[in-house]
Amino acid sequence: MGYKENYESWLNNPYFDEDTRNELKSIEGNEKEIEDRFYMDLEFGTAGLRGVIGAGTNRMNIYTVRKATQGLANYISRVNGQKRGVAIAYDSRHMSPEFADEAALCLAANGIKAYVFESLRPTPELSYAVRKLGCIAGINVTASHNPPEYNGYKVYWEDGAQITPPHDTGIMDEVKKVTDYAAVKTMPLDEAKAAGLYQVIGADIDDPYIAELKKLVLHQDCIDKVGGELKIVYTPLHGTGNIPVRRVLKELGFKNVYVVPEQELPDGDFPTVSYPNPEAAEAFELGLALGKKVDADLILATDPDADRLGVYVKDSKTGEYHSLTGNMSGCLIGDYVIGQRKERDGSLPADGAFIRSIVSTNMADAIADYYGIELVEVLTGFKFIGQKILEFEKTGKGTYLFGMEESYGCLTGTYARDKDAIVASMTLCEAAAYYKTKNMTLWDAMLAMYERYGYYKDDVTSITLKGIEGLAKIQEIMNTLRDQAPQEIGAYKVTAIRDYKKDTVTDLATGKVTPTGLPASNVLYYEMTDGAWVCVRPSGTEPKVKFYLGVKGTSLADADQKSADLSKAVHAMIDKML
Ligand SMILES: O=P(O)(O)OC[C@H]1O[C@H](O)[C@H](O)[C@@H](O)[C@@H]1O
């Protein structure tokens, strides 16, 4: 069916509620809008379903949510997982609780028990809940850090990680097979409850989740010593982090936690920011102002579903606040956790591993090298880190020590299988306490890391290309780069090209081709002279093509300069293709 027919069929089908049909009527004659809403079904990307809320097959609405859930239910039935149930969480976005209930009632109508959180919860807690309750799957209704008009639907499998092969394609196939929206099952809430197919969860999961986090603390002694002195500013950016972050910090003994009042309460409009993403500087405007006022040691921001953490730290020598990228905070936390674990236990597991995505900093490799542990690379998406943890468990080979992504996410511990900004906040505050007892700030610790591991500087630039034309343009950019591979970028010569789609690593000096060792993915990676690199890939969660880059300098200033120069060269390369 073409987009026009799809539109007509929604418009004229009484199965769709009146509001939906009225919304569709209001766009009559607006071809572009109709095409965008109906030219495709919302697809599973890096992080499941994600789209703008509204009527249409390419939108997030109760019908597309139900359809996805019917597909999931069919898959669960196919693998005989009905009895184990599905845990469901949701964030502070518009329609999140409604979509969560739609999903639950569809599952219930399929004989699958749904465990639904009583109110909003962070993504990592959902991941934990799936494991804790022994569920076959999990659903999280969230669009993470996207703008307010978006919502999404992340699917988790029994190990608590977001779906990967074979379950992702298995579920997607089942979703595709559901062609008649009216055939999707659902049932009334009271009936689902009476049948024991809808169970509300809350404190019964919160308490053991927080307890798991606290088990990971390595230096309670340091918190006891200076937890009353450190000043921490925190913003949940109108999302789910508020209660759990404050709770864990309080229970551990951090006494001065200042929450940004304007951003404390859940609000799906995210009224104080245009983009509730700790990667964006604007997310810190209010936090920084409060930080300066109270003279905070560190400023933390978690995104709406609290899987990403952004950080600013105070440089006590200049009084300035430095922003830490996800690469920097990830390395700071990873280095602390691995280093202090070694200190505590005397040694690290012989098969210990530090996992990072291919687009994350090479400083991680230097850290792994320093501690004599393995550095494992995975594709972008924390689900691949989750998948590795499971592989370690299944094969008995490999011990997870730490995992991180440049996109502001990391996980210490294996109680959850998605990135956890609650544990990241906790661990960073603990590290701040530890370094404080050594008369160091977190910024001092960061500088010490540069000294020890090298002056790595990494950056990411993205180009937003929306809609059907945008999608085509992104493909065109990838094709251009494949057909006319750059031999140099800025001051650097390309030494090898990794094409993750073709599964090839081509050494440009010898022409030798080797496999990438990772599953196929539309990613191009240029290894360059002097430890520099550039990587290009379409985002799986937003209408963007992303250009990642990294350099290694001889000092902070040198690395900054090299990074700025390479960034300029990448921009010039992009401009040529637009
Ligand atoms: O670059 P993208 O495909 O948009 O993904 C960026 C990030 O999105 C989400 O936060 C996922 O949970 C991450 O695992 C992923 O790295």
The ligand as an SDF file (V2000), in Angstrom:
LIG
                    3D

 16 16  0  0  0  0  0  0  0  0999 V2000
   24.0060    7.1540   17.4690 O   0  0  0  0  0  0  0  0  0  0  0  0
   22.6650    6.5630   17.7480 P   0  0  0  0  0  0  0  0  0  0  0  0
   22.3610    5.3720   16.9100 O   0  0  0  0  0  0  0  0  0  0  0  0
   21.6070    7.6080   17.7230 O   0  0  0  0  0  0  0  0  0  0  0  0
   22.7410    6.0150   19.2050 O   0  0  0  0  0  0  0  0  0  0  0  0
   23.2650    6.7730   20.2480 C   0  0  0  0  0  0  0  0  0  0  0  0
   22.8940    6.1350   21.5640 C   0  0  0  0  0  0  0  0  0  0  0  0
   21.4860    6.1320   21.6430 O   0  0  0  0  0  0  0  0  0  0  0  0
   20.9240    5.5930   22.8040 C   0  0  0  0  0  0  0  0  0  0  0  0
   21.2870    6.3800   23.8850 O   0  0  0  0  0  0  0  0  0  0  0  0
   21.3910    4.1710   22.9930 C   0  0  0  0  0  0  0  0  0  0  0  0
   20.8950    3.6520   24.1930 O   0  0  0  0  0  0  0  0  0  0  0  0
   22.8880    4.1380   22.9770 C   0  0  0  0  0  0  0  0  0  0  0  0
   23.3610    2.8560   23.1800 O   0  0  0  0  0  0  0  0  0  0  0  0
   23.4090    4.7400   21.7090 C   0  0  0  0  0  0  0  0  0  0  0  0
   24.7960    4.7750   21.7190 O   0  0  0  0  0  0  0  0  0  0  0  0
  1  2  2  0
  2  3  1  0
  2  4  1  0
  2  5  1  0
  5  6  1  0
  6  7  1  0
  7  8  1  0
  7 15  1  0
  8  9  1  0
  9 10  1  0
  9 11  1  0
 11 12  1  0
 11 13  1  0
 13 14  1  0
 13 15  1  0
 15 16  1  0
M  END
$$$$
